[in-house]
């Protein structure tokens, strides 16, 4: 089975790193639970733009913390064709690939796709933390399955509930692994 895995919010905890940076740079303290939508802003700045800006810094990218359980999950799934799909900008690619090689050496590929265009990636399953990507992916083929890695910002007024037979909701990696095992058994 081919499994595409998003980086940010699934493998890397980019939000925790960004919130630390916001506190240091702007003196503002927020929790991950405060980020309740994809286009969340603080002081008139969009969080995702700040993250994109920071990802251009190789040192920042190389020091991103891991999502708990992600290394175990990727190792567990290594008998599948597991690869990364990311919407990160090209200026972050070199440091991103180095980060992946350090933390996830069993991954079998790297694809770049814009947000909302991950359905173009040749995969049976997509693991992502944004409902838009999951909806577009499963809508493109009734045989495809999506796993929404749940965070407070994951659900953003899409019609994801219309695809409930194709989507699993998982707040942690043990749930992701179980969902993939279930998909594989039904296969």
N, C-alpha and C positions, 0 to 999 in steps of 0.2 A: 504494500500500500504506500502511496506517495502522500506525505504529510508536510504541508507548508506551515511554518511557525514564525509568527511575527517576533521581532526583537523587543521593542519597547512595550513595557507593560506585561510581557509574557516571559521573556528571558532576562531582560535588564529592567531594573527599577529606576527608570529615568525620572519619574515624578519625585521620588524621595530625594534624588540627587538635585533636582531643580529646586525643590523647596528649601533644601539646605543652602543652595546658592542664593536664593531670594532672601533668606534670612540674613546671610552674610553681607550681601551687596545692598539690599534695600532696608534692612532692619525690620522686616515683616515676617511674622511667624504664622505659618499655615500648616494644617494637617492634611494628609492624603484624603481624609473623609470630606474636607472642604471642597475638593475638586469634583463637582457634581455633574459636569457636562464636558463634552469634548472641547468646546470653545470657551473655556473658563478664563477669566481675566482677573488681574490684580493691578491696582493703580493705573488702569487704562492700558496695560500691556497684556497681550495674550500669552498664556503659559506655553503653548506649543511653539510659538515663535521664539520665546526665550530658550526653550529646550533646543530647537534647531540651531540657534545662534551658538549655544554652548557646545553642541556636538561637533562644530567645526574645529574645536580645540581638542587636539589629539590626547592631551593629558587628561582632560575631563572625560572623554569617551573611554579611555583605557581604564579609568577608575570607577566606572559605573558599577553600583552594587547589583548583585544578582537577585532575581525574584526567588523567594524561598522555594526549594524543591525542584527548581528548573534543571539543575545539573543531573540530579537523580532521574527526573522524568525523561530527559533526552537520552541518557545512558540506557534506561529501560526500553525505550523505543528504537534503539539502534538497529534492531533486526528489520525495521522498515526503512524506506527511503525518506529520511527526514532532512529537510533543508529549510533555509531561512528565506523569508520574503519580508522586505522592509520598505517603508516609504521615506527612509532617511535620505537626505540630500547627498549628491555625489561627493561633496567636499568632506564628508564624514566617512566615506567608504574605506579608506586605507586603515584608519584607526579602528573602525568597526570590525573589519576582517581580522585584525590582530586580536582584538578583544574576544571575538568568537573562537579563534584558534587556541587561545589560552584557556577559555572556560568550557568550550563545547567542541572538542576536536573531532567528534564522530559525525558532525553535521556534513551532509553530502552535497551542499550547494548553496549558492547565494543569488537571490533574485531581487531586483529593485522594481517596485511598482508603486505608483502614486496611490494615495488614499482613495478608496472607491474603485480601484482598478485591479485589485488583487485576484479577481475572478479570471484574469488572463493567464495566470500561472498554472502550469500543468500539474494539478494535484487532485487527490481524492478528498482530502481533509484540509481545512484551514483552521489554525488555532490563532485567534486574534483577540485583542481587548476592545475593539471598536465595532459596534453593531452594524454600522454602514458596510464595513468590509465583509462581515459574515453574511449579511443579507444579499449583497451583490454576488458573492461567491456561490451560495446555495441556489439563488434564483437562476443562475446561469446553467444549471444542470440538476435535475431532480435526483441524480445518483450521488451528488456531492454532499458532504457533511461539514458542518461548521461547529466549532467549539468556541464559545464566547468566554474568554477569561475575564471574569467579573471584577470590576473595580467600580467605585462610585461614578466614574465618568463613562462607563461602557454603554449605557442605554441612552440614545439621543433621538427619540421620536421617529424611529424607523418602523417599518411594518414587520419586524422580526418575529412577532408572535404568529404571523401567517405561515411561517416555516417551521413550526414547532416539531414536526416530524423529522426535520433535518438538522436541528440545532440542539446542542447541549450547553448548559450554563455551568461553568466551573469556577469557583473562587480560588482554587488551589491546584497544584500540580497532581496530587493524588487523584483528584476528580478527572483531570485531563486524561491521565493514563487509563483510568477505568472506562471513560467514554470511548477512547480509541480501542481498547480491548473489546468493548461491546460492539463497536462498528465492525471490527475485524471478525468477530464470531458470526455476526449476521451476514457478513460479506458476500 
